[in-house]
Amino acid sequence: MTGKFPATYKEYPSAYGFGKCITITELLNKAGYHTGHFGKWHIGPEVKSGTYGIDSINAVDEGVRMKKKDRYGE
C-alpha cells in the first residue's frame, strides 16, 4: 500500500495502520480514481470508507471467519 517493507514499521501495519505514510490508494483517489477494498482487511484497526483514500470497503468480518472455522473444524 505504501511501497515500504512492512517489517520496517515501528508497529505492524495490520494492527496499527500506516501512520502518516501516504498510500497508493490515497494518490489514486486524489487523481480522481474511485478505489475499493474487498476481502480481508489487514491494514489497520479502522474499517470505514475514506480510510487510506479507499472509497468503498467491503471487508470480511472476523466473526464470520471464526464461524466458518468452527463449522469446518479447522
PyMOL Python script that loads the backbone (N, CA, C, O; Angstrom):
from pymol import cmd

cmd.read_pdbstr("""\
ATOM      1  N   MET A   1       0.819  -1.202   0.000  1.00  0.00           N
ATOM      2  CA  MET A   1       0.000   0.000   0.000  1.00  0.00           C
ATOM      3  C   MET A   1       0.860   1.263   0.000  1.00  0.00           C
ATOM      4  O   MET A   1       0.466   2.275  -0.578  1.00  0.00           O
ATOM      5  N   THR A   2       2.031   1.216   0.640  1.00  0.00           N
ATOM      6  CA  THR A   2       2.876   2.403   0.717  1.00  0.00           C
ATOM      7  C   THR A   2       4.188   2.240  -0.044  1.00  0.00           C
ATOM      8  O   THR A   2       4.881   3.223  -0.304  1.00  0.00           O
ATOM      9  N   GLY A   3       4.528   1.016  -0.399  1.00  0.00           N
ATOM     10  CA  GLY A   3       5.816   0.750  -1.023  1.00  0.00           C
ATOM     11  C   GLY A   3       6.910   0.508  -0.010  1.00  0.00           C
ATOM     12  O   GLY A   3       8.049   0.216  -0.375  1.00  0.00           O
ATOM     13  N   LYS A   4       6.574   0.627   1.257  1.00  0.00           N
ATOM     14  CA  LYS A   4       7.541   0.419   2.337  1.00  0.00           C
ATOM     15  C   LYS A   4       7.431  -1.014   2.846  1.00  0.00           C
ATOM     16  O   LYS A   4       6.326  -1.519   3.044  1.00  0.00           O
ATOM     17  N   PHE A   5       8.556  -1.662   3.057  1.00  0.00           N
ATOM     18  CA  PHE A   5       8.576  -3.034   3.555  1.00  0.00           C
ATOM     19  C   PHE A   5       7.926  -3.084   4.940  1.00  0.00           C
ATOM     20  O   PHE A   5       8.353  -2.347   5.829  1.00  0.00           O
ATOM     21  N   PRO A   6       6.892  -3.941   5.159  1.00  0.00           N
ATOM     22  CA  PRO A   6       6.143  -3.960   6.418  1.00  0.00           C
ATOM     23  C   PRO A   6       7.003  -4.140   7.678  1.00  0.00           C
ATOM     24  O   PRO A   6       6.676  -3.588   8.728  1.00  0.00           O
ATOM     25  N   ALA A   7       8.073  -4.889   7.586  1.00  0.00           N
ATOM     26  CA  ALA A   7       8.915  -5.130   8.768  1.00  0.00           C
ATOM     27  C   ALA A   7       9.652  -3.878   9.227  1.00  0.00           C
ATOM     28  O   ALA A   7      10.192  -3.860  10.333  1.00  0.00           O
ATOM     29  N   THR A   8       9.687  -2.827   8.403  1.00  0.00           N
ATOM     30  CA  THR A   8      10.387  -1.599   8.792  1.00  0.00           C
ATOM     31  C   THR A   8       9.505  -0.628   9.588  1.00  0.00           C
ATOM     32  O   THR A   8       9.999   0.383  10.086  1.00  0.00           O
ATOM     33  N   TYR A   9       8.224  -0.922   9.711  1.00  0.00           N
ATOM     34  CA  TYR A   9       7.339  -0.078  10.526  1.00  0.00           C
ATOM     35  C   TYR A   9       7.599  -0.318  12.006  1.00  0.00           C
ATOM     36  O   TYR A   9       7.952  -1.425  12.414  1.00  0.00           O
ATOM     37  N   LYS A  10       7.421   0.723  12.798  1.00  0.00           N
ATOM     38  CA  LYS A  10       7.607   0.599  14.240  1.00  0.00           C
ATOM     39  C   LYS A  10       6.594  -0.384  14.829  1.00  0.00           C
ATOM     40  O   LYS A  10       6.955  -1.240  15.638  1.00  0.00           O
ATOM     41  N   GLU A  11       5.328  -0.263  14.425  1.00  0.00           N
ATOM     42  CA  GLU A  11       4.274  -1.204  14.805  1.00  0.00           C
ATOM     43  C   GLU A  11       3.766  -1.878  13.540  1.00  0.00           C
ATOM     44  O   GLU A  11       3.771  -1.272  12.468  1.00  0.00           O
ATOM     45  N   TYR A  12       3.331  -3.118  13.656  1.00  0.00           N
ATOM     46  CA  TYR A  12       2.895  -3.882  12.493  1.00  0.00           C
ATOM     47  C   TYR A  12       1.640  -3.259  11.884  1.00  0.00           C
ATOM     48  O   TYR A  12       0.660  -3.053  12.600  1.00  0.00           O
ATOM     49  N   PRO A  13       1.639  -2.951  10.573  1.00  0.00           N
ATOM     50  CA  PRO A  13       0.517  -2.265   9.924  1.00  0.00           C
ATOM     51  C   PRO A  13      -0.841  -2.947  10.059  1.00  0.00           C
ATOM     52  O   PRO A  13      -1.862  -2.259  10.077  1.00  0.00           O
ATOM     53  N   SER A  14      -0.889  -4.269  10.153  1.00  0.00           N
ATOM     54  CA  SER A  14      -2.189  -4.936  10.235  1.00  0.00           C
ATOM     55  C   SER A  14      -2.923  -4.565  11.516  1.00  0.00           C
ATOM     56  O   SER A  14      -4.153  -4.603  11.550  1.00  0.00           O
ATOM     57  N   ALA A  15      -2.205  -4.213  12.553  1.00  0.00           N
ATOM     58  CA  ALA A  15      -2.837  -3.843  13.818  1.00  0.00           C
ATOM     59  C   ALA A  15      -2.891  -2.330  14.026  1.00  0.00           C
ATOM     60  O   ALA A  15      -3.807  -1.831  14.680  1.00  0.00           O
ATOM     61  N   TYR A  16      -1.919  -1.595  13.478  1.00  0.00           N
ATOM     62  CA  TYR A  16      -1.811  -0.171  13.775  1.00  0.00           C
ATOM     63  C   TYR A  16      -1.952   0.754  12.576  1.00  0.00           C
ATOM     64  O   TYR A  16      -1.993   1.973  12.745  1.00  0.00           O
ATOM     65  N   GLY A  17      -2.026   0.206  11.374  1.00  0.00           N
ATOM     66  CA  GLY A  17      -2.150   1.042  10.190  1.00  0.00           C
ATOM     67  C   GLY A  17      -0.795   1.531   9.698  1.00  0.00           C
ATOM     68  O   GLY A  17       0.248   1.023  10.108  1.00  0.00           O
ATOM     69  N   PHE A  18      -0.824   2.525   8.812  1.00  0.00           N
ATOM     70  CA  PHE A  18       0.392   3.003   8.160  1.00  0.00           C
ATOM     71  C   PHE A  18       0.914   4.314   8.714  1.00  0.00           C
ATOM     72  O   PHE A  18       1.860   4.885   8.171  1.00  0.00           O
ATOM     73  N   GLY A  19       0.312   4.797   9.785  1.00  0.00           N
ATOM     74  CA  GLY A  19       0.761   6.060  10.353  1.00  0.00           C
ATOM     75  C   GLY A  19       0.536   7.198   9.387  1.00  0.00           C
ATOM     76  O   GLY A  19      -0.551   7.343   8.829  1.00  0.00           O
ATOM     77  N   LYS A  20       1.569   8.012   9.186  1.00  0.00           N
ATOM     78  CA  LYS A  20       1.449   9.174   8.305  1.00  0.00           C
ATOM     79  C   LYS A  20       1.937   8.895   6.887  1.00  0.00           C
ATOM     80  O   LYS A  20       2.016   9.815   6.073  1.00  0.00           O
ATOM     81  N   CYS A  21       2.266   7.639   6.578  1.00  0.00           N
ATOM     82  CA  CYS A  21       2.714   7.284   5.225  1.00  0.00           C
ATOM     83  C   CYS A  21       1.551   7.414   4.238  1.00  0.00           C
ATOM     84  O   CYS A  21       0.414   7.069   4.560  1.00  0.00           O
ATOM     85  N   ILE A  22       1.839   7.903   3.062  1.00  0.00           N
ATOM     86  CA  ILE A  22       0.829   8.050   2.014  1.00  0.00           C
ATOM     87  C   ILE A  22       0.702   6.730   1.265  1.00  0.00           C
ATOM     88  O   ILE A  22       1.704   6.112   0.906  1.00  0.00           O
ATOM     89  N   THR A  23      -0.531   6.305   1.033  1.00  0.00           N
ATOM     90  CA  THR A  23      -0.778   5.040   0.324  1.00  0.00           C
ATOM     91  C   THR A  23      -1.064   5.295  -1.145  1.00  0.00           C
ATOM     92  O   THR A  23      -1.412   6.409  -1.536  1.00  0.00           O
ATOM     93  N   ILE A  24      -0.917   4.271  -1.943  1.00  0.00           N
ATOM     94  CA  ILE A  24      -1.206   4.370  -3.376  1.00  0.00           C
ATOM     95  C   ILE A  24      -2.683   4.698  -3.608  1.00  0.00           C
ATOM     96  O   ILE A  24      -3.026   5.406  -4.555  1.00  0.00           O
ATOM     97  N   THR A  25      -3.548   4.180  -2.742  1.00  0.00           N
ATOM     98  CA  THR A  25      -4.980   4.460  -2.910  1.00  0.00           C
ATOM     99  C   THR A  25      -5.299   5.928  -2.628  1.00  0.00           C
ATOM    100  O   THR A  25      -6.220   6.484  -3.227  1.00  0.00           O
ATOM    101  N   GLU A  26      -4.552   6.561  -1.724  1.00  0.00           N
ATOM    102  CA  GLU A  26      -4.741   7.989  -1.483  1.00  0.00           C
ATOM    103  C   GLU A  26      -4.326   8.796  -2.714  1.00  0.00           C
ATOM    104  O   GLU A  26      -5.007   9.745  -3.100  1.00  0.00           O
ATOM    105  N   LEU A  27      -3.207   8.411  -3.325  1.00  0.00           N
ATOM    106  CA  LEU A  27      -2.744   9.111  -4.531  1.00  0.00           C
ATOM    107  C   LEU A  27      -3.718   8.922  -5.685  1.00  0.00           C
ATOM    108  O   LEU A  27      -4.026   9.872  -6.405  1.00  0.00           O
ATOM    109  N   LEU A  28      -4.203   7.695  -5.862  1.00  0.00           N
ATOM    110  CA  LEU A  28      -5.182   7.436  -6.924  1.00  0.00           C
ATOM    111  C   LEU A  28      -6.469   8.217  -6.687  1.00  0.00           C
ATOM    112  O   LEU A  28      -7.045   8.770  -7.624  1.00  0.00           O
ATOM    113  N   ASN A  29      -6.920   8.261  -5.435  1.00  0.00           N
ATOM    114  CA  ASN A  29      -8.137   8.984  -5.085  1.00  0.00           C
ATOM    115  C   ASN A  29      -7.998  10.475  -5.405  1.00  0.00           C
ATOM    116  O   ASN A  29      -8.918  11.084  -5.950  1.00  0.00           O
ATOM    117  N   LYS A  30      -6.851  11.054  -5.066  1.00  0.00           N
ATOM    118  CA  LYS A  30      -6.611  12.476  -5.356  1.00  0.00           C
ATOM    119  C   LYS A  30      -6.557  12.750  -6.858  1.00  0.00           C
ATOM    120  O   LYS A  30      -6.851  13.859  -7.303  1.00  0.00           O
ATOM    121  N   ALA A  31      -6.179  11.733  -7.635  1.00  0.00           N
ATOM    122  CA  ALA A  31      -6.115  11.874  -9.091  1.00  0.00           C
ATOM    123  C   ALA A  31      -7.471  11.638  -9.757  1.00  0.00           C
ATOM    124  O   ALA A  31      -7.585  11.699 -10.981  1.00  0.00           O
ATOM    125  N   GLY A  32      -8.501  11.368  -8.943  1.00  0.00           N
ATOM    126  CA  GLY A  32      -9.846  11.224  -9.488  1.00  0.00           C
ATOM    127  C   GLY A  32     -10.342   9.799  -9.659  1.00  0.00           C
ATOM    128  O   GLY A  32     -11.462   9.587 -10.122  1.00  0.00           O
ATOM    129  N   TYR A  33      -9.532   8.828  -9.294  1.00  0.00           N
ATOM    130  CA  TYR A  33      -9.957   7.431  -9.395  1.00  0.00           C
ATOM    131  C   TYR A  33     -10.832   7.059  -8.200  1.00  0.00           C
ATOM    132  O   TYR A  33     -10.672   7.607  -7.110  1.00  0.00           O
ATOM    133  N   HIS A  34     -11.749   6.130  -8.414  1.00  0.00           N
ATOM    134  CA  HIS A  34     -12.539   5.561  -7.331  1.00  0.00           C
ATOM    135  C   HIS A  34     -11.855   4.261  -6.945  1.00  0.00           C
ATOM    136  O   HIS A  34     -11.527   3.447  -7.809  1.00  0.00           O
ATOM    137  N   THR A  35     -11.641   4.063  -5.655  1.00  0.00           N
ATOM    138  CA  THR A  35     -10.911   2.892  -5.182  1.00  0.00           C
ATOM    139  C   THR A  35     -11.793   2.040  -4.285  1.00  0.00           C
ATOM    140  O   THR A  35     -12.766   2.529  -3.711  1.00  0.00           O
ATOM    141  N   GLY A  36     -11.449   0.768  -4.167  1.00  0.00           N
ATOM    142  CA  GLY A  36     -12.214  -0.136  -3.324  1.00  0.00           C
ATOM    143  C   GLY A  36     -11.343  -1.227  -2.739  1.00  0.00           C
ATOM    144  O   GLY A  36     -10.282  -1.554  -3.271  1.00  0.00           O
ATOM    145  N   HIS A  37     -11.809  -1.778  -1.643  1.00  0.00           N
ATOM    146  CA  HIS A  37     -11.139  -2.908  -0.994  1.00  0.00           C
ATOM    147  C   HIS A  37     -12.202  -3.956  -0.700  1.00  0.00           C
ATOM    148  O   HIS A  37     -13.229  -3.661  -0.087  1.00  0.00           O
ATOM    149  N   PHE A  38     -11.945  -5.180  -1.143  1.00  0.00           N
ATOM    150  CA  PHE A  38     -12.896  -6.270  -0.943  1.00  0.00           C
ATOM    151  C   PHE A  38     -12.133  -7.485  -0.442  1.00  0.00           C
ATOM    152  O   PHE A  38     -11.170  -7.915  -1.077  1.00  0.00           O
ATOM    153  N   GLY A  39     -12.544  -8.038   0.674  1.00  0.00           N
ATOM    154  CA  GLY A  39     -11.873  -9.212   1.233  1.00  0.00           C
ATOM    155  C   GLY A  39     -11.343  -8.941   2.624  1.00  0.00           C
ATOM    156  O   GLY A  39     -11.890  -8.115   3.355  1.00  0.00           O
ATOM    157  N   LYS A  40     -10.283  -9.634   2.990  1.00  0.00           N
ATOM    158  CA  LYS A  40      -9.708  -9.497   4.336  1.00  0.00           C
ATOM    159  C   LYS A  40      -9.069  -8.127   4.501  1.00  0.00           C
ATOM    160  O   LYS A  40      -8.432  -7.604   3.586  1.00  0.00           O
ATOM    161  N   TRP A  41      -9.250  -7.566   5.671  1.00  0.00           N
ATOM    162  CA  TRP A  41      -8.712  -6.245   5.980  1.00  0.00           C
ATOM    163  C   TRP A  41      -7.575  -6.417   6.977  1.00  0.00           C
ATOM    164  O   TRP A  41      -7.808  -6.644   8.164  1.00  0.00           O
ATOM    165  N   HIS A  42      -6.354  -6.309   6.491  1.00  0.00           N
ATOM    166  CA  HIS A  42      -5.178  -6.433   7.357  1.00  0.00           C
ATOM    167  C   HIS A  42      -4.331  -5.173   7.251  1.00  0.00           C
ATOM    168  O   HIS A  42      -3.103  -5.241   7.204  1.00  0.00           O
ATOM    169  N   ILE A  43      -4.996  -4.028   7.214  1.00  0.00           N
ATOM    170  CA  ILE A  43      -4.252  -2.775   7.052  1.00  0.00           C
ATOM    171  C   ILE A  43      -4.683  -1.726   8.074  1.00  0.00           C
ATOM    172  O   ILE A  43      -4.826  -0.550   7.740  1.00  0.00           O
ATOM    173  N   GLY A  44      -4.886  -2.148   9.305  1.00  0.00           N
ATOM    174  CA  GLY A  44      -5.178  -1.217  10.377  1.00  0.00           C
ATOM    175  C   GLY A  44      -6.491  -1.487  11.072  1.00  0.00           C
ATOM    176  O   GLY A  44      -7.318  -2.265  10.597  1.00  0.00           O
ATOM    177  N   PRO A  45      -6.671  -0.829  12.212  1.00  0.00           N
ATOM    178  CA  PRO A  45      -7.857  -1.080  13.025  1.00  0.00           C
ATOM    179  C   PRO A  45      -9.133  -0.420  12.515  1.00  0.00           C
ATOM    180  O   PRO A  45     -10.227  -0.880  12.840  1.00  0.00           O
ATOM    181  N   GLU A  46      -9.021   0.641  11.726  1.00  0.00           N
ATOM    182  CA  GLU A  46     -10.201   1.389  11.282  1.00  0.00           C
ATOM    183  C   GLU A  46     -10.679   0.883   9.919  1.00  0.00           C
ATOM    184  O   GLU A  46      -9.938   0.915   8.936  1.00  0.00           O
ATOM    185  N   VAL A  47     -11.936   0.415   9.881  1.00  0.00           N
ATOM    186  CA  VAL A  47     -12.518  -0.103   8.636  1.00  0.00           C
ATOM    187  C   VAL A  47     -13.738   0.735   8.296  1.00  0.00           C
ATOM    188  O   VAL A  47     -14.859   0.397   8.676  1.00  0.00           O
ATOM    189  N   LYS A  48     -13.516   1.833   7.576  1.00  0.00           N
ATOM    190  CA  LYS A  48     -14.627   2.669   7.133  1.00  0.00           C
ATOM    191  C   LYS A  48     -14.230   3.366   5.844  1.00  0.00           C
ATOM    192  O   LYS A  48     -13.048   3.599   5.593  1.00  0.00           O
ATOM    193  N   SER A  49     -15.213   3.693   5.038  1.00  0.00           N
ATOM    194  CA  SER A  49     -14.956   4.367   3.765  1.00  0.00           C
ATOM    195  C   SER A  49     -14.167   5.650   4.008  1.00  0.00           C
ATOM    196  O   SER A  49     -14.452   6.403   4.940  1.00  0.00           O
ATOM    197  N   GLY A  50     -13.181   5.883   3.165  1.00  0.00           N
ATOM    198  CA  GLY A  50     -12.326   7.052   3.307  1.00  0.00           C
ATOM    199  C   GLY A  50     -10.979   6.721   3.919  1.00  0.00           C
ATOM    200  O   GLY A  50     -10.029   7.492   3.779  1.00  0.00           O
ATOM    201  N   THR A  51     -10.885   5.594   4.592  1.00  0.00           N
ATOM    202  CA  THR A  51      -9.616   5.191   5.192  1.00  0.00           C
ATOM    203  C   THR A  51      -8.609   4.923   4.082  1.00  0.00           C
ATOM    204  O   THR A  51      -8.890   4.165   3.154  1.00  0.00           O
ATOM    205  N   TYR A  52      -7.446   5.541   4.176  1.00  0.00           N
ATOM    206  CA  TYR A  52      -6.364   5.400   3.194  1.00  0.00           C
ATOM    207  C   TYR A  52      -6.822   5.759   1.777  1.00  0.00           C
ATOM    208  O   TYR A  52      -6.251   5.260   0.807  1.00  0.00           O
ATOM    209  N   GLY A  53      -7.819   6.596   1.643  1.00  0.00           N
ATOM    210  CA  GLY A  53      -8.299   7.010   0.328  1.00  0.00           C
ATOM    211  C   GLY A  53      -9.132   5.961  -0.377  1.00  0.00           C
ATOM    212  O   GLY A  53      -9.331   6.044  -1.589  1.00  0.00           O
ATOM    213  N   ILE A  54      -9.620   4.981   0.352  1.00  0.00           N
ATOM    214  CA  ILE A  54     -10.434   3.918  -0.235  1.00  0.00           C
ATOM    215  C   ILE A  54     -11.901   4.323  -0.145  1.00  0.00           C
ATOM    216  O   ILE A  54     -12.422   4.547   0.948  1.00  0.00           O
ATOM    217  N   ASP A  55     -12.569   4.417  -1.303  1.00  0.00           N
ATOM    218  CA  ASP A  55     -13.960   4.868  -1.343  1.00  0.00           C
ATOM    219  C   ASP A  55     -14.949   3.820  -0.856  1.00  0.00           C
ATOM    220  O   ASP A  55     -15.868   4.134  -0.100  1.00  0.00           O
ATOM    221  N   SER A  56     -14.767   2.593  -1.281  1.00  0.00           N
ATOM    222  CA  SER A  56     -15.709   1.531  -0.963  1.00  0.00           C
ATOM    223  C   SER A  56     -14.976   0.370  -0.292  1.00  0.00           C
ATOM    224  O   SER A  56     -14.033  -0.192  -0.848  1.00  0.00           O
ATOM    225  N   ILE A  57     -15.430   0.025   0.913  1.00  0.00           N
ATOM    226  CA  ILE A  57     -14.790  -1.061   1.650  1.00  0.00           C
ATOM    227  C   ILE A  57     -15.828  -2.124   1.973  1.00  0.00           C
ATOM    228  O   ILE A  57     -16.868  -1.836   2.566  1.00  0.00           O
ATOM    229  N   ASN A  58     -15.534  -3.341   1.578  1.00  0.00           N
ATOM    230  CA  ASN A  58     -16.372  -4.491   1.901  1.00  0.00           C
ATOM    231  C   ASN A  58     -15.442  -5.573   2.448  1.00  0.00           C
ATOM    232  O   ASN A  58     -15.084  -6.521   1.750  1.00  0.00           O
ATOM    233  N   ALA A  59     -15.064  -5.407   3.704  1.00  0.00           N
ATOM    234  CA  ALA A  59     -14.091  -6.304   4.327  1.00  0.00           C
ATOM    235  C   ALA A  59     -14.783  -7.504   4.954  1.00  0.00           C
ATOM    236  O   ALA A  59     -15.933  -7.418   5.383  1.00  0.00           O
ATOM    237  N   VAL A  60     -14.074  -8.615   5.002  1.00  0.00           N
ATOM    238  CA  VAL A  60     -14.583  -9.832   5.628  1.00  0.00           C
ATOM    239  C   VAL A  60     -14.638  -9.608   7.134  1.00  0.00           C
ATOM    240  O   VAL A  60     -13.665  -9.163   7.743  1.00  0.00           O
ATOM    241  N   ASP A  61     -15.774  -9.918   7.719  1.00  0.00           N
ATOM    242  CA  ASP A  61     -15.956  -9.783   9.160  1.00  0.00           C
ATOM    243  C   ASP A  61     -15.214 -10.909   9.876  1.00  0.00           C
ATOM    244  O   ASP A  61     -15.341 -12.075   9.502  1.00  0.00           O
ATOM    245  N   GLU A  62     -14.451 -10.566  10.891  1.00  0.00           N
ATOM    246  CA  GLU A  62     -13.689 -11.556  11.654  1.00  0.00           C
ATOM    247  C   GLU A  62     -14.609 -12.595  12.283  1.00  0.00           C
ATOM    248  O   GLU A  62     -14.234 -13.764  12.376  1.00  0.00           O
ATOM    249  N   GLY A  63     -15.797 -12.199  12.714  1.00  0.00           N
ATOM    250  CA  GLY A  63     -16.746 -13.137  13.307  1.00  0.00           C
ATOM    251  C   GLY A  63     -17.199 -14.197  12.315  1.00  0.00           C
ATOM    252  O   GLY A  63     -17.384 -15.357  12.683  1.00  0.00           O
ATOM    253  N   VAL A  64     -17.378 -13.802  11.053  1.00  0.00           N
ATOM    254  CA  VAL A  64     -17.768 -14.754  10.018  1.00  0.00           C
ATOM    255  C   VAL A  64     -16.661 -15.777   9.821  1.00  0.00           C
ATOM    256  O   VAL A  64     -16.931 -16.966   9.656  1.00  0.00           O
ATOM    257  N   ARG A  65     -15.424 -15.319   9.838  1.00  0.00           N
ATOM    258  CA  ARG A  65     -14.286 -16.221   9.670  1.00  0.00           C
ATOM    259  C   ARG A  65     -14.244 -17.229  10.812  1.00  0.00           C
ATOM    260  O   ARG A  65     -13.969 -18.407  10.586  1.00  0.00           O
ATOM    261  N   MET A  66     -14.509 -16.784  12.017  1.00  0.00           N
ATOM    262  CA  MET A  66     -14.489 -17.687  13.171  1.00  0.00           C
ATOM    263  C   MET A  66     -15.607 -18.726  13.071  1.00  0.00           C
ATOM    264  O   MET A  66     -15.394 -19.896  13.390  1.00  0.00           O
ATOM    265  N   LYS A  67     -16.787 -18.311  12.634  1.00  0.00           N
ATOM    266  CA  LYS A  67     -17.888 -19.260  12.486  1.00  0.00           C
ATOM    267  C   LYS A  67     -17.527 -20.342  11.466  1.00  0.00           C
ATOM    268  O   LYS A  67     -17.800 -21.523  11.682  1.00  0.00           O
ATOM    269  N   LYS A  68     -16.915 -19.934  10.362  1.00  0.00           N
ATOM    270  CA  LYS A  68     -16.519 -20.882   9.337  1.00  0.00           C
ATOM    271  C   LYS A  68     -15.481 -21.844   9.911  1.00  0.00           C
ATOM    272  O   LYS A  68     -15.521 -23.045   9.640  1.00  0.00           O
ATOM    273  N   LYS A  69     -14.564 -21.317  10.695  1.00  0.00           N
ATOM    274  CA  LYS A  69     -13.528 -22.146  11.300  1.00  0.00           C
ATOM    275  C   LYS A  69     -14.153 -23.196  12.213  1.00  0.00           C
ATOM    276  O   LYS A  69     -13.754 -24.360  12.184  1.00  0.00           O
ATOM    277  N   ASP A  70     -15.129 -22.791  13.020  1.00  0.00           N
ATOM    278  CA  ASP A  70     -15.807 -23.729  13.916  1.00  0.00           C
ATOM    279  C   ASP A  70     -16.603 -24.767  13.118  1.00  0.00           C
ATOM    280  O   ASP A  70     -16.628 -25.945  13.473  1.00  0.00           O
ATOM    281  N   ARG A  71     -17.246 -24.324  12.050  1.00  0.00           N
ATOM    282  CA  ARG A  71     -18.084 -25.193  11.248  1.00  0.00           C
ATOM    283  C   ARG A  71     -17.285 -26.321  10.587  1.00  0.00           C
ATOM    284  O   ARG A  71     -17.737 -27.465  10.527  1.00  0.00           O
ATOM    285  N   TYR A  72     -16.104 -25.982  10.098  1.00  0.00           N
ATOM    286  CA  TYR A  72     -15.303 -26.971   9.388  1.00  0.00           C
ATOM    287  C   TYR A  72     -14.236 -27.623  10.260  1.00  0.00           C
ATOM    288  O   TYR A  72     -13.496 -28.488   9.790  1.00  0.00           O
ATOM    289  N   GLY A  73     -14.150 -27.222  11.509  1.00  0.00           N
ATOM    290  CA  GLY A  73     -13.204 -27.821  12.441  1.00  0.00           C
ATOM    291  C   GLY A  73     -11.754 -27.557  12.086  1.00  0.00           C
ATOM    292  O   GLY A  73     -10.881 -28.380  12.362  1.00  0.00           O
ATOM    293  N   GLU A  74     -11.499 -26.415  11.477  1.00  0.00           N
ATOM    294  CA  GLU A  74     -10.129 -26.071  11.093  1.00  0.00           C
ATOM    295  C   GLU A  74      -9.363 -25.534  12.276  1.00  0.00           C
ATOM    296  O   GLU A  74      -8.188 -25.190  12.146  1.00  0.00           O
TER     297      GLU A  74
END
""", "prot")
cmd.dss("prot")
cmd.show_as("cartoon", "prot")
cmd.util.cbc("prot")
cmd.orient("prot")
